[in-house]
Amino acid sequence: MPLTLLVILLSIVAWLWLRSLPPSQRNPAILKLALIVGIAIVVVLAVTGRLHFLFVLLAFLYPLLRRLLPSLLKGGMAGSANARAGNQSHVSSDILEMSLDHDSGAMSGKILKGPMAGRELADLGESEFIELLQHCRAHDEDSARLLETYLDRRFGDSWRADDEADGRQSGDRGQSGNTSGPLTESEALDILGLEPGASREEIIQAHRGMMQKVHPDHGGSNYLAARINEAKECLLS
């Protein structure tokens, strides 16, 4: 009876722990738990002289394991050390630094240069956004397009009513896919949220997942889509 209660208690703790993990980390965690449970079962069976029951159980479960293990292992590889902690991508320009959360799709940013240097975009008021946008347009086109992407994602089209610049010119510039120069490998890894040494398959998977979130056909950004495509080409070349 005490052993049964212990098993139930440990099962509840393991279930709560798995629920607290991000979805991308659950498959690796399940693998670890399965390994620990398997070792514990082997030890108990060996001590009690019932190890032959393990071989019978494995023979029974073999067809099921053949189906489950490949998908679990694939999920574990996808959540390995090549994925950045926090599952985020980073895009930088001369004036701004942006982060995109892969799970929620939320963008956050920080001002690197200019009169508002050091401030977080989340702390700015609407009039300050327009002032910052005008500064970016005057000094760095990429920064302007990156800020427009942030504003579209956060406010929709409402911010454009307060924009004193030529709306058509701004819109055309925001639709352009050209960037200020070729990406370095480090910048490409930042954009796709990968670590050095990422495999070809991981690069393709990261690119596909991000494009699903930011593709213009899905209400995303032409600028970000162009940078993501460029990052993929840089890493696969």
Secondary structure as UniProt FT lines:
FT   HELIX           2..20
FT   HELIX           23..48
FT   HELIX           51..78
FT   TURN            81..82
FT   TURN            85..86
FT   STRAND          88..92
FT   STRAND          96..101
FT   TURN            102..104
FT   STRAND          107..111
FT   TURN            115..118
FT   HELIX           121..123
FT   HELIX           126..139
FT   HELIX           141..155
FT   TURN            156..157
FT   HELIX           158..162
FT   HELIX           167..175
FT   HELIX           185..192
FT   TURN            196..197
FT   HELIX           200..214
FT   HELIX           216..218
FT   HELIX           222..236
//
